[in-house]
Amino acid sequence: MSITHYRCLLFIALALGSSAAWAQALVRATPVLSVGDALEGSTVMALNPVFTDGTGRPGSLVVLASGARVVWSDGAVLFNSSSVTNPVLVGGEASLGLGNGGRFAYSPSAAGNDAIYTQNGVLLAETQAIPGTAGLFSSFNSRPRMLPDGRAFWVGGYSSASGGATEGRILLRAGTQGPTVFETLLRSGDLVGGFAVNSVGIGFGVATSQNGSRIAALLILETGSTANDNVVSINGTIVAREGDPIASAPGENWQGFAGVAINNAGRTILAGDTSGATASDAFLASNGVLQVREGSSYDGESLDTPAAVRAVSINNRGEVVHVWNANNVRKVFFAVDGSRLDLSRLIARTGSPLDLNGDGVSDATLVDILGTFTSVSAVNLADDGFLYLHASYDQNGSTIESLLRIGLDSVFANGFEGN
């Protein structure tokens, strides 16, 4: 039988049992938006991961069958690209920035130029001069996000000539409320730890705290050696460097960095791998201390090799959600205390049963958690205790790709005890 593919947005309410039964716990889910549903004079064709504003209000960049992109937010449509005729807007990256009060930023092609587009129109487009810089022109714009106050930030490319080839990367931030002020937060050639940032040295997975005071970035520096040129920087200070010893893992060095997340308090969650044995080199660290390792077990669930972290999110309550691919099994964990990731509890995994109509009976089975650090992270943990996952499940032989909302406060209403 052929598998029919659908996509839908789900509202999830979890009712999970004891720790020992997590792997088979029933997940109650209610679809609220599906591919094929009427929306903005067209039908929904595809979804992208959820991002949240400062109040926890969710949003997603929805692809319509007409080819238009819609900025959807908690049941409302903030923007439809087909409503703009000049410039013509085409496509859009999966990344979306959401600010409070209906502000947004996404990255479409505007009149054929790679751009950042907000509720006010084009913020910056390829070939345009970059405000606040001397003689630099935009060559690309990517991975837009937004702070609650409406300031958008993204990684771009620059050239010394309009329309020229990319010569370096630049991390920009610009307001979308009142007079627009551009800030250059970092660019190729800037010194970090005494070394210049490489021409492609600003990674796309830049993370910022919700209040904008802390910026965590994965960088490549011009050290003269590929053995120590990758670093993790917070506000320009190196907190981890490829090749340096790891204090919490004697005999091992930092080797690779996959992704990073940071909250207002500065709690930093880092994923990557070490120079140790390949059966245990993948890690998740809190403020530089390795606490979750490939090959180990947490809440009775083993991170069987080969294992790697696919996504991570931390909120301002200090709670952390991390998603692993362990020997082709997806596993989602929750830690109530970001300083004790080793006490993480399992939320769901490949094979978890889903209750889609609230009757207490399994209607579907979780298949996959989508998105990775190299594309767009599929996990978002808001301060209100709701978790959003980009996932797929099997229902009667059909694969349905969805956005899942999980109420962690209700899951742990009787208290959280990591084991």
C-alpha positions as CSV (number, residue, x, y, z in Angstrom):
1,M,0.0,0.0,0.0
2,S,1.4,3.4,-0.9
3,I,1.8,5.9,2.0
4,T,-0.2,9.1,1.6
5,H,1.6,12.2,3.1
6,Y,-0.3,14.8,4.9
7,R,0.9,17.7,7.1
8,C,-1.0,19.3,10.0
9,L,-0.6,21.4,13.0
10,L,-1.5,19.7,16.3
11,F,-2.4,20.9,19.7
12,I,-1.0,18.4,22.2
13,A,-2.0,17.6,25.7
14,L,0.1,14.9,27.3
15,A,-1.0,12.5,30.0
16,L,2.0,10.4,30.9
17,G,2.4,7.7,33.5
18,S,5.3,6.7,35.7
19,S,8.9,7.0,34.7
20,A,9.1,3.3,33.9
21,A,6.3,3.5,31.4
22,W,7.4,6.6,29.4
23,A,8.4,4.8,26.3
24,Q,4.9,3.5,25.8
25,A,3.0,6.4,27.4
26,L,0.0,7.6,25.4
27,V,0.3,11.1,23.9
28,R,-3.1,12.8,23.5
29,A,-3.2,15.1,20.4
30,T,-5.8,17.2,18.6
31,P,-5.2,18.4,15.0
32,V,-5.9,22.1,14.5
33,L,-4.5,22.7,11.0
34,S,-3.9,20.2,8.2
35,V,-2.7,20.2,4.7
36,G,-5.7,20.6,2.5
37,D,-7.4,22.9,4.9
38,A,-8.7,26.1,3.3
39,L,-6.5,29.1,4.3
40,E,-6.3,32.6,2.7
41,G,-8.1,31.6,-0.4
42,S,-5.9,28.5,-1.0
43,T,-5.0,25.3,0.8
44,V,-2.2,24.5,3.2
45,M,0.5,22.5,1.5
46,A,3.4,22.4,4.0
47,L,4.4,23.6,7.5
48,N,7.7,24.7,9.0
49,P,8.8,24.5,12.7
50,V,7.2,26.6,15.4
51,F,8.8,29.7,16.8
52,T,7.4,31.7,19.7
53,D,7.2,35.4,20.6
54,G,8.0,36.8,24.1
55,T,4.6,35.7,25.4
56,G,4.9,32.2,24.2
57,R,2.5,32.7,21.3
58,P,3.5,30.2,18.6
59,G,3.9,30.9,14.9
60,S,5.0,29.1,11.8
61,L,5.8,30.0,8.1
62,V,3.1,28.1,6.3
63,V,3.4,27.1,2.6
64,L,0.2,27.4,0.5
65,A,-0.7,25.4,-2.6
66,S,-0.8,28.8,-4.4
67,G,3.0,29.2,-3.7
68,A,2.4,32.0,-1.2
69,R,3.9,32.0,2.2
70,V,1.8,32.8,5.2
71,V,3.0,33.9,8.6
72,W,0.6,32.0,10.9
73,S,0.4,32.8,14.6
74,D,-1.8,31.0,17.1
75,G,-4.7,30.6,14.7
76,A,-4.4,34.0,13.0
77,V,-2.7,35.1,9.8
78,L,-0.2,37.9,10.3
79,F,0.9,38.1,6.7
80,N,0.3,36.6,3.2
81,S,3.1,37.1,0.7
82,S,0.6,37.2,-2.2
83,S,-0.7,40.5,-0.8
84,V,2.5,42.2,-1.9
85,T,2.9,43.0,-5.6
86,N,6.0,45.2,-5.4
87,P,8.5,43.7,-4.8
88,V,7.3,40.2,-5.8
89,L,8.0,37.9,-2.9
90,V,8.9,34.3,-3.6
91,G,9.7,31.4,-1.3
92,G,11.1,31.7,2.2
93,E,13.5,29.9,4.5
94,A,11.9,27.8,7.3
95,S,13.3,30.1,9.9
96,L,10.9,32.7,11.3
97,G,11.3,35.6,13.8
98,L,8.3,36.5,15.9
99,G,8.1,39.6,18.1
100,N,5.3,40.7,20.4
101,G,2.4,42.5,18.9
102,G,2.4,40.8,15.5
103,R,5.9,41.7,14.4
104,F,7.7,39.1,12.3
105,A,10.8,38.6,10.1
106,Y,11.3,35.9,7.4
107,S,13.7,35.5,4.4
108,P,12.1,35.4,1.0
109,S,13.4,36.4,-2.4
110,A,12.3,40.0,-3.0
111,A,12.3,40.9,-6.7
112,G,14.9,38.2,-7.2
113,N,17.1,39.3,-4.3
114,D,17.7,37.4,-1.1
115,A,16.0,39.5,1.6
116,I,14.8,39.9,5.2
117,Y,11.1,40.9,5.1
118,T,9.2,42.2,8.1
119,Q,5.7,43.6,8.9
120,N,7.1,46.9,7.6
121,G,8.4,45.6,4.3
122,V,11.9,44.9,3.0
123,L,14.4,45.4,5.9
124,L,17.5,44.5,3.8
125,A,18.0,42.8,0.4
126,E,20.8,41.5,-1.6
127,T,22.7,44.2,-3.5
128,Q,21.6,46.9,-1.1
129,A,24.1,48.9,1.0
130,I,24.2,47.6,4.6
131,P,23.3,50.5,6.9
132,G,25.9,51.4,9.5
133,T,28.8,49.9,7.5
134,A,31.3,51.7,5.3
135,G,31.1,50.5,1.7
136,L,29.6,47.1,2.3
137,F,26.7,45.6,0.3
138,S,24.4,42.7,1.2
139,S,25.1,39.5,-0.8
140,F,22.7,37.2,1.1
141,N,20.5,37.1,4.2
142,S,19.6,34.0,6.2
143,R,18.1,32.5,9.3
144,P,16.1,35.5,10.6
145,R,15.0,35.5,14.2
146,M,13.4,38.2,16.4
147,L,13.5,39.5,19.9
148,P,10.2,40.3,21.7
149,D,10.7,44.0,21.2
150,G,10.7,43.5,17.4
151,R,14.5,43.7,16.8
152,A,15.3,41.1,14.0
153,F,18.7,39.4,13.9
154,W,20.2,37.3,11.2
155,V,23.4,36.1,9.4
156,G,24.2,37.8,6.2
157,G,26.9,38.0,3.6
158,Y,28.7,41.1,2.4
159,S,30.6,42.3,-0.6
160,S,32.5,45.5,-1.4
161,A,30.5,46.0,-4.5
162,S,26.8,45.8,-5.1
163,G,26.0,42.5,-6.7
164,G,29.5,41.2,-6.0
165,A,30.5,37.8,-4.7
166,T,30.3,37.2,-1.0
167,E,33.6,38.2,0.7
168,G,32.6,37.6,4.3
169,R,29.7,37.1,6.8
170,I,28.1,39.6,9.1
171,L,25.7,39.2,12.1
172,L,23.2,42.0,12.0
173,R,20.4,43.2,14.2
174,A,17.9,45.8,13.3
175,G,14.8,47.3,14.9
176,T,11.4,47.0,13.2
177,Q,9.5,49.5,15.4
178,G,10.2,53.2,15.1
179,P,13.4,54.4,13.4
180,T,15.3,51.4,12.0
181,V,18.8,51.2,13.5
182,F,21.2,48.6,12.2
183,E,23.8,47.0,14.5
184,T,26.7,45.0,13.3
185,L,27.2,42.5,16.1
186,L,30.0,40.5,14.5
187,R,31.6,40.2,11.1
188,S,34.4,38.4,9.3
189,G,37.8,39.9,10.3
190,D,36.7,40.9,13.8
191,L,39.1,39.6,16.5
192,V,37.7,36.9,18.9
193,G,40.2,35.6,21.4
194,G,43.0,37.3,19.5
195,F,42.2,35.7,16.1
196,A,40.2,37.0,13.1
197,V,36.9,35.5,12.3
198,N,37.1,33.5,9.0
199,S,35.3,34.6,5.9
200,V,32.7,31.9,6.4
201,G,33.4,31.8,10.2
202,I,30.0,32.9,11.5
203,G,27.8,29.8,11.8
204,F,24.1,30.0,10.9
205,G,23.1,28.6,14.3
206,V,23.6,31.8,16.3
207,A,21.6,31.8,19.5
208,T,20.6,34.9,21.5
209,S,18.9,35.2,24.9
210,Q,15.3,36.5,24.8
211,N,16.3,39.9,26.2
212,G,19.1,40.3,23.6
213,S,21.9,40.7,26.1
214,R,23.7,37.4,25.4
215,I,24.8,36.1,22.0
216,A,26.2,32.6,21.6
217,A,27.8,31.7,18.3
218,L,29.8,28.9,16.7
219,L,32.7,30.4,15.0
220,I,35.7,29.5,12.8
221,L,38.8,31.6,13.5
222,E,42.0,32.2,11.5
223,T,44.3,30.3,13.9
224,G,46.5,28.8,11.2
225,S,45.4,25.3,12.1
226,T,42.2,23.3,11.5
227,A,42.9,21.5,14.7
228,N,41.9,24.4,16.9
229,D,40.0,26.9,14.7
230,N,36.4,26.1,15.8
231,V,35.2,27.8,18.9
232,V,32.1,28.7,20.9
233,S,31.8,32.4,21.7
234,I,29.5,34.2,24.1
235,N,29.5,38.0,23.7
236,G,33.0,37.7,22.1
237,T,34.5,35.5,24.8
238,I,35.6,32.0,23.9
239,V,34.0,29.4,26.3
240,A,35.1,26.3,24.4
241,R,37.8,25.7,21.8
242,E,38.4,22.7,19.5
243,G,41.5,20.8,20.8
244,D,41.3,22.2,24.4
245,P,40.9,19.8,27.3
246,I,37.5,19.3,28.9
247,A,37.6,19.7,32.6
248,S,34.5,17.5,33.2
249,A,35.9,14.7,30.9
250,P,39.5,14.0,31.9
251,G,41.6,12.8,28.9
252,E,39.2,14.2,26.3
253,N,39.2,17.4,24.3
254,W,36.6,19.5,22.6
255,Q,36.4,18.3,19.0
256,G,33.2,19.5,17.2
257,F,30.3,21.8,18.0
258,A,26.8,21.1,16.6
259,G,24.6,23.7,18.2
260,V,24.0,26.0,21.2
261,A,21.2,27.6,23.2
262,I,21.2,30.3,25.8
263,N,18.7,32.0,28.1
264,N,18.5,35.4,29.8
265,A,20.4,34.1,32.9
266,G,23.3,33.0,30.7
267,R,22.7,29.2,31.1
268,T,24.3,27.8,28.0
269,I,23.5,24.4,26.5
270,L,26.1,23.1,24.0
271,A,25.9,20.0,21.8
272,G,28.8,18.4,19.9
273,D,31.4,15.7,20.2
274,T,34.7,15.1,22.0
275,S,37.9,13.4,21.0
276,G,36.9,10.4,23.1
277,A,35.8,7.0,21.9
278,T,33.2,7.2,19.1
279,A,30.8,5.1,21.1
280,S,30.5,7.9,23.7
281,D,31.8,11.1,22.1
282,A,28.5,12.8,21.4
283,F,27.5,15.1,24.3
284,L,25.2,17.7,25.8
285,A,26.9,20.2,28.2
286,S,25.5,22.8,30.6
287,N,27.8,25.8,31.1
288,G,30.7,23.7,29.8
289,V,30.1,20.7,31.9
290,L,29.3,17.4,30.1
291,Q,26.2,15.9,31.5
292,V,24.6,13.7,28.8
293,R,26.7,11.3,26.8
294,E,26.2,9.0,23.9
295,G,26.1,5.4,25.1
296,S,24.6,6.2,28.5
297,S,21.1,5.8,29.8
298,Y,18.7,8.5,31.1
299,D,15.3,7.8,32.6
300,G,15.8,4.2,31.5
301,E,16.4,5.1,27.9
302,S,19.8,4.3,26.4
303,L,21.4,6.7,23.8
304,D,22.6,3.8,21.7
305,T,25.5,4.5,19.4
306,P,25.6,6.0,16.9
307,A,23.9,8.9,18.7
308,A,23.8,12.7,18.2
309,V,21.8,15.6,19.4
310,R,19.4,16.9,16.8
311,A,17.9,19.9,18.6
312,V,17.9,21.7,22.0
313,S,16.0,24.5,23.6
314,I,16.2,26.3,27.0
315,N,13.7,28.7,28.4
316,N,14.0,31.4,31.0
317,R,12.8,29.1,33.7
318,G,16.0,27.1,33.2
319,E,14.2,24.1,31.7
320,V,15.7,22.3,28.8
321,V,14.4,20.0,26.1
322,H,16.8,18.0,24.0
323,V,16.2,15.7,21.0
324,W,18.5,12.8,20.1
325,N,18.9,10.4,17.2
326,A,20.0,7.2,18.9
327,N,20.7,4.4,16.5
328,N,17.9,5.8,14.3
329,V,15.5,6.1,17.1
330,R,14.4,9.6,18.0
331,K,14.1,10.4,21.7
332,V,12.9,13.6,23.3
333,F,14.0,14.5,26.9
334,F,13.1,17.1,29.4
335,A,15.2,18.5,32.2
336,V,13.4,20.7,34.8
337,D,16.8,22.1,35.9
338,G,19.3,23.1,33.1
339,S,22.2,22.6,35.5
340,R,21.2,18.9,35.9
341,L,20.7,17.5,32.4
342,D,21.8,14.1,33.7
343,L,18.4,14.0,35.5
344,S,16.5,14.4,32.2
345,R,13.2,12.5,31.8
346,L,11.9,11.0,28.5
347,I,8.9,12.7,27.0
348,A,8.4,10.7,23.8
349,R,10.3,8.5,21.3
350,T,9.9,6.8,18.0
351,G,7.0,4.3,18.5
352,S,5.2,6.3,21.2
353,P,1.4,5.9,20.7
354,L,-0.7,9.0,20.0
355,D,-4.3,9.6,20.9
356,L,-5.6,12.0,18.3
357,N,-9.3,12.3,19.4
358,G,-9.1,12.3,23.1
359,D,-10.8,8.9,23.7
360,G,-7.8,7.5,25.5
361,V,-7.0,5.0,22.7
362,S,-4.0,5.1,20.5
363,D,-4.8,6.3,17.0
364,A,-1.3,6.8,15.6
365,T,2.4,6.1,16.3
366,L,5.2,8.7,16.5
367,V,7.7,8.2,13.6
368,D,10.2,11.0,13.5
369,I,11.3,14.3,15.1
370,L,12.1,16.6,12.1
371,G,14.7,19.3,11.8
372,T,18.3,19.4,12.9
373,F,21.0,22.0,13.8
374,T,22.1,22.2,10.2
375,S,18.6,23.2,8.9
376,V,16.1,24.6,11.4
377,S,15.8,23.3,14.9
378,A,12.5,21.4,15.3
379,V,12.1,22.1,19.0
380,N,11.0,25.3,20.9
381,L,10.4,25.5,24.7
382,A,8.5,28.6,25.7
383,D,8.5,30.2,29.2
384,D,4.8,29.2,29.7
385,G,5.8,25.5,29.9
386,F,4.7,24.6,26.4
387,L,7.0,22.6,24.1
388,Y,6.7,22.7,20.3
389,L,8.0,19.8,18.2
390,H,8.1,19.4,14.4
391,A,7.3,15.7,14.0
392,S,5.7,13.0,11.9
393,Y,3.4,10.1,12.9
394,D,1.8,7.1,11.2
395,Q,-2.0,6.8,11.2
396,N,-3.6,3.9,9.4
397,G,-0.7,3.7,6.9
398,S,-0.5,7.4,6.2
399,T,2.5,9.5,7.3
400,I,1.3,12.9,8.8
401,E,3.9,15.6,9.4
402,S,2.9,17.9,12.2
403,L,3.7,20.6,14.7
404,L,3.1,19.2,18.2
405,R,2.4,21.3,21.3
406,I,3.2,19.6,24.6
407,G,2.1,21.0,28.0
408,L,5.0,20.1,30.2
409,D,3.5,21.8,33.3
410,S,0.5,19.4,33.1
411,V,2.8,16.5,32.4
412,F,4.6,17.1,35.6
413,A,1.7,18.4,37.7
414,N,2.6,16.0,40.5
415,G,6.2,17.1,40.6
416,F,9.4,16.3,38.7
417,E,11.8,13.7,40.0
418,G,14.7,12.9,37.7
419,N,16.4,9.6,38.2
